[in-house]
Amino acid sequence: DTLVGEVSRLVVAEACIQALDIEFTEGQIYEINSVQGEGPGRDLQKWQELFRTARAQ
């Protein structure tokens, strides 16, 4: 656990559900943190871009 901050359980749950539908997230570990602003909601393409960006770092 290297992130500082908070994230709601709803955001964590939505990220988990979305990750199940994205093949390249299988076997990966992600840390989740919230920021001000609008998130990806249920938009699969936005989630794919977020996970792809996180994976590249």
C-alpha positions in Angstrom: 0.0 0.0 0.0 1.9 3.0 -1.3 -0.8 5.5 -2.0 -2.0 8.2 0.4 -5.6 9.2 0.3 -9.1 7.9 0.5 -11.4 6.1 -1.9 -15.0 5.1 -1.3 -16.1 1.4 -1.3 -18.4 2.1 -4.2 -15.5 3.3 -6.3 -13.5 0.2 -5.4 -16.4 -2.1 -6.1 -17.0 -0.4 -9.5 -13.3 -0.7 -10.4 -13.4 -4.4 -9.5 -16.5 -5.1 -11.6 -15.0 -3.2 -14.6 -11.7 -5.0 -14.3 -13.5 -8.3 -14.7 -14.5 -7.3 -18.2 -11.0 -6.1 -19.3 -8.8 -9.0 -20.3 -5.5 -7.3 -19.8 -6.1 -6.6 -16.1 -6.0 -10.4 -15.4 -3.2 -11.2 -12.9 -2.4 -7.5 -12.4 -2.4 -5.5 -9.1 -3.7 -2.0 -9.1 -3.8 0.6 -6.3 -6.8 2.9 -6.3 -7.1 6.5 -5.2 -9.7 9.1 -5.7 -9.3 12.6 -7.1 -11.7 15.5 -7.5 -13.8 15.5 -10.6 -15.9 13.1 -12.6 -14.7 9.5 -12.9 -15.3 6.9 -15.6 -18.6 5.8 -14.1 -19.7 2.7 -16.1 -18.0 3.7 -19.4 -15.9 0.6 -20.3 -13.7 2.6 -22.7 -12.8 5.1 -20.0 -12.0 2.3 -17.6 -9.8 0.5 -20.2 -7.9 3.8 -20.7 -7.4 4.2 -16.9 -6.2 0.6 -16.5 -4.0 0.9 -19.6 -2.4 4.1 -18.3 -1.8 2.6 -14.9 -0.3 -0.5 -16.4 2.2 1.6 -18.4 3.6 3.4 -15.3 
